[in-house]
Amino acid sequence: DSSTGGDGPVAAAGEDGWDGRLFMFCRDFKHVKVVTLDAWLRKQTTVKIEKVTKDQHKNFAFLTVSGKTAEDEAQFRADLNEKVYKKNTIEICKGVNRRDTFAREEAQAQVRTKRTADQSSEDPEAKKPKGPAETLTDLRKRKSAERGKTLTLEEKVTPLLSHPYDEQLRLKNQFIMMNTRKIVRDMKKACDDARVKPPAWATVNAKKIVACPVENIVPTPEESRTGYRNKCEFTIGFAEVPDPATFDIVGQTTADQWPTISVGFVKLIRENEPLTCEPSNVAIIPDAMKEFCAVLRDEVVMPLHLEGICRVHSRKSRNGELRLAVVRHSDKCKEMYLLLMTRTLTVVQKEALTQALEKVLMAKTFGDGVRIVGIDLQQNDAVSDAIDGDSKNPPTFEHLLGADKINMQLLGLNFAVSPLSFFQTNMATTELLYQKAIDWLEYGADEWLGQGQLKPRPPAEPSSESSKPRVVLDVCSGVGTIGLTIAKQLRERGTECKVLGFELVKDAVENARENAKINGIENAEFLAGRAEDTLPAAVRRLYEATPDVEVSAIVDPPRPGLHPGVLEVLRQTKGVKRLVYISCNPESLAGDVVRLCKPAGFDGEECFVPVRAIAVDMFPHTLHCEMIMIFERRAHYEESSSPWPPRAPRGKREEDAGGEEAGDAGDAGAAEDEEMPTAEGQ
């Protein structure tokens, strides 16, 4: 902050206890220098101003008046309250002493602690919180507000760990219900803005209307709710801020003179230095990874650091070389793979590091017999520890030791996965998610909505549809997990089809092609490049070769959702009658649904219709969950003049939302539904 006026201590408070500080807010205060504001204020009032304090980039200021009396405050308010500065009015209230604020917060915390202790001996009914129950959105907002505060690592990584698992499922199912309601509102607004008639399912303007029926959430199996993460990025850093004065002293320091070196997750940032904490008590990290972090720190990082060969990287001073350890774990195959990130190393440093890694890590077993099968090195001089580096200063990769891939098993198939390729982090729940998505892709949803009520889907007519050649488009295919599983299962079910996969990461495409050979699958092809570039040409060639081909699609995009160009190709490819969307970010899904399903405003245009959705708890004890939604072409549904989808009877709605708890959760969430942040806001 900058200030004008007296720099000495502020005079004692007046008779009423007020210290003379006032707070002023005005939107046009932003970028105004404190000297300019001070001079302007003194011209507007007869009250003597002792001091003005303001940050040039903020839209508020503090000032102290000399008299510190109620009369001075009243006169200042009369002179300036609601007065216009540039184009906006000024708002004034009494300033609050920061020390008083801390004291008040501490007192309130003591009262809460005492209340909790008093209630511990009371009956359970007295402990129930009053008012609306917290939603997942509330918990996300609270976590964002607590950023930078001193929390335990467990509270930061697993904020729902203290909640019973049934309660976690209720919160996440409610969150998906809220998002499906938001889809209806977003669709109606998009159609109003485009001046086109909304689709029938989005014409009802009511909070309780969801875009489609929502099935009960898929839980993670009980045995896989802890230690489930198969990939983690561990920061190599310090548990406390290092002293820059001694950081460059090599060969003369001892472990006692250094802050504790740590390999783990960033707990908080102090003085521009990320402070790390070991993951020994984090429930979702496998024991093998926890043991790996301890061994890497004690037997590799610490000796190299204290000998001055390769030091721990300080993000504050930009000294040191050792930065990050990316570990992938295959529990079924008892394998681990390490990608170690450093700054640029000399030949001597790289040789010493390679010898230490080979001698220590490659020779050990971790957890229940897990071995490190390969190690890669990434040299990255960018400021950020992001694994993809900086486009202006791209990182270099080098394979150091062992195999160049790790083996993973999923749904009866074997997959070779390179370090940078995407693979789902919770294997047990991934199998449930993929199986549900594949079943929907093959058979459609169990029920459909037409003529105002839910009813069984009519059986397919015995036409030539079943004899048509079939193609499945696998967009964002990764290492081929979904596409190859589809090819295998449909072949086993007697359905002949071809899978076309589209993936941006070249290493992942090479992995997918290799995985097809490993599993003996010949009816799958994978293309490298941006899907918005490769998909249109592939679809065009497909229809030129086989005009009557039957096409369905499955997409599993990253958190931002699908590229608008991909959405447009899927929408315009009329042969795509069914689309299954796997979303790791339900908020971004809402925008994609609008692009897929909004009518274009001319006759004959067949947009998609959302048919059914389901939440999948891929990440127990965290604030995240995945979602599957199935779409079909509008022509597959009966046209109805009645609003669609209707508000189902309470019993049926609760059944679709996941039983009585989910139904009640949906009702509780409706009141706060209007405050649901957009994908951009989140």
Residue, then its C-alpha position, 0 to 999 in steps of 0.5 A: d500500500s501507498s499512503t500520504g499524510g502523517d507517517g507516525p503512529v495514529a492518535a488514540a481513539g476518540e471518546d466513543g472508541w472510534d479510531g477515526r478510520l473510514f473505508m471508501f469504495c468506488r469503482d472508479f478508484k481503480h488505477v487512481k494514485v493515492v496522491t491524486l485521491d488525497a488531493w481530491l478528497r481534501k477539496q471536497t470536505t471541511v473535515k481535516i484528513e490525517k492520512v489516506t491509504k490506498d493501493q493504486h490497483k484497488n477500487f477502495a481506500f482507507l483514510t483517517v480523520s483527525g477529530k475521531t468524533a461522531e461529528d467528524e464522521a457525520q460531516f465527512r459522510a454528508d460531504l462525500n457519501e453518494k458523491v460521484y467520482k468520475k462516473n460512479t458514486i462513493e460508498i463510505c463505512k467505518g474502517v475495521n482494525r485488522r487486529d480487532t478482526f483477528a481477535r474477533e475471529e479467534a473469539q468466534a472460533q472459541v465459541r464454536t469449539k465450546r458449542t461443539a463440546d457442549q453438543s457432544s453429550e446431547d442427543p443426535e437430533a441436537k447436532k443436526p445443522k439448521g437451515p439448508a444442507e451444504t451442496l457440493t457447490d458450497l463446498r467448492k466455493r469454500k475450498s476456493a475461499e480457503r486457498g492460501k490458508t493453513l490447512t492440513l494436506e489431507e484437508k486440501v487433497t481429500p476435503l470429503l474424507s470426513h463425510p460418510y461415503d453415502e453422504q458423498l454420493r448424495l452430494k455428487n448426485q445432487f450436483i449432477m441433477m443441478n447441472t442437468r437443470k442448468i442445461v435446460r436454462d442454458m438451452k432456452k437462453a441460447c434459443d432465445d438469443a438466436r431467435v429460434k424455437p427451443p426444442a420440446w424438452a427445454t420449453v418448460n421454464a421451471k427449476k425442477i425440470v431436468a434435461c433428461p432422466v438421471e440414473n442413480i450414481v455409480p459408486t466406487p467399489e468399497e475396496s477401491r475407495t482408498g489408494y486408488r490413484n495410479k498417477c501422481e505428480f510429486t513436487i521435489g521441494f522444501a517444507e520451509v522457505p530456504d535461506p537464499a544467503t546459504f543456498d549457493i554454499v556447496g560442500q559446506t552445509t549439513a542437513d541441520q542447516w537446511p530446511t527439510i527437503s520434501v517430496g510430495f504435494v504443495k501444501l501452500i506458498r510462502e514468499n513465492e516458494p511452494l512448500t511441500c508436504e509428504p503424502s504419507n497420510v493422504a488416503i487416496i495415494p497407494d502405499a507403494m507411491k508413499e514409500f517411493c516418495a520417502v526413498l526418493r527423498d532419503e536415498v537419492v535427492m538428499p545425498l545429491h543435494l548435500e554433496g552439491i551435485c544436483r540440488v533441490h530447485s528453489r522456485k523463489s531463487r531459481n537455483g537448483e535442478l531437481r523439480l518434479a517426479v511423475v509416477r504412474h502405478s499399475d497395481k495389477c501388474k505390480e509396476m511403476y514408471l518414473l518421469l523425473m523433471t529437472r532443469t538442464l543438467t551438465v553431463v556430470q550431473k546427468e551421469a551422477l543422477t542416472q547412477a543414483l536412480e539405477k542403484v537405488l530405485m531400480a533395485k528396490t520393491f515398493g509396497d506389496g512387491v511393486r517394482i520400477v520398470g522404467i525411468d525417463l528424464q525431462q529437462n525443463d527450464a520453464v518457470s512452471d513445473a507443468i509437464d508440457g513445458d513452455s512453447k518458447n522454451p520446450p522441454t527435452f525428453e530422454h529415456l534413461l533406464g529400463a522399459d519405455k512403457i508401463n503395462m496396465q490391465l483394463l476390462g480384460l485387455n492389456f495396455a502399454v502406456s507411455p509416460l505422457s499418455f492419458f489413462q484414467t486414474n481409478m482403475a476399478t471405477t473406470e471399468l464400471l464407467y466404460q462398461k456403462a458407456i459401451d452398453w449405452l452405445e450398443y443398446g441405448a438407454d433403458e428407457w426413453l421419453g415420448q408423449g409426456q412420460l417415461k416408457p420402455r424403448p420400442p424394440a428395433e424393427p427387423s430391417s436392414e439396419s442390423s446388416k449395415p456396416r457399422v463404424v464407431l468414432d472414438v474421439c479423444s481416444g488416448v491409448g485406445t482404452i475405450g475404442l479397443t474395448i468396444a471393438k473386442q466386446l462388439r465382436e464377442r457379441g457378434t456385431e461386426c464394426k470398425v473403430l476409428g480413434f482420434e487423438l492429439v498426443k502422438d505418443a498416445v496414438e502410437n500406444a493405441r496402435e501397439n495396444a491393438k496388436i498386443n490384444g489381437i484387434e484388427n478392426a481399429e484404426f487410430l489417427a493422430g492430430r487435432a480432432e477438429d482437423t482429422l475428423p471431418a476428412a475421415v468422415r468424408r472418406l468413410y461415406e465416400a467408401t460406404p454411403d449406407v454406413e451406420v455411425s455412432a460416436i463416443v467422446d471422452p474430452p479433457r476438462p474444457g470439453l470438445h472443440p466447437g469444430v468437433l461438435e459441429v462435425l458430429r452434429q452435421t454427420k447425419g449418420v451419427k444416430r447415437l452419441v455417448y459423452i463421457s465428461c470429467n467436468p459436468e460444468s463444461l458439458a452444459g455448453d457442449v449440450v447446447r451446441l449439439c442440441k440447439p435447433a438451427g432454425f430451418d426445417g429438416e435439421e436433426c439435432f441431438v436430444p439428451v436421453r439419459a445421464i448418470a454420475v460416476d464417482m471416479f474420485p472418492h473423498t474429493l469434490h470431483c465426479e464424472m458424468i455420462m450422457i447419451f444423445e440420439r437424433r431427434a428423428h428417433y423420438e416422437e414429436s409431442s405438443s406437450p412440454w417435454p420432458p415433463r415433471a415426473p411424479r415424485g416417486k418416479r423422479e426420486e427413482d431416476a435420481g437415485g432413490e429417496e435421498a437423491g430426490d430430496a437432494g434435488d429439491a434441496g438443491a433447487a433453491e440454490d440452483e440459480e447461483m450455480p456458476t458457469a463453466e467459465g466462472q468455475 
